[in-house]
Amino acid sequence: MLSSTTMKMILHVTQYVGFFGAQITNTTLLLLLFTRAKRLFGSYRHVMAVFAFYSLVYTWIEVITQPIMHIQGSMFIVMMDGPIQFSIDVGNKITCLYCGSFALCIALLGAQFFYRYMAVCKYVICNSNTLTLIMGGPRDGKLPVGQDVLCLIRI
């Protein structure tokens, strides 16, 4: 069994390798998106660019925090092992920033998958008149004018 200092060193080396790898790949992706993929991806390149840019920011937050996570039963603990670990107030704020940025990263990934699903399945955005015709209309026969509603109708 490995000692705790060896495990900690392996964890930090993995975090730094992941940081540099993410910086290189996401920067390369952004350069390719803005120089080569104008017509090829259309508006999807904006979704990819937002995710790649946020990944650059997220890796900086992660390398500053250097989180250590522990799970025991239903308990989940995130501990900070970064360079600012001796200031409790700043350490708490950075750890909370890490947890929030992790959640935002997952949410952006979900939004990217939803965008691709909508693009592949060819769902359409219907205006309220089309929706009234398709659904038989509401009981009073009126829908808010000027609002678009997502219709789950395949073309």
Buried (B, 14 or more C-beta within 10 A) or exposed (E): EEEEEEEBEEBBEEBEEEBEEBBEEBBEBBEEBEEEBEEEBEEBBEBBBEBBBBBBEBBEBBBBBBBBEEEEEEEEEBEBBBEBBEEEEEBEEBBEEBBEBBEEBEEBEEEBEEBEEEEEEEBEEBBBEBBBEEEEBEEEEEBEEEEEEEBEEEE
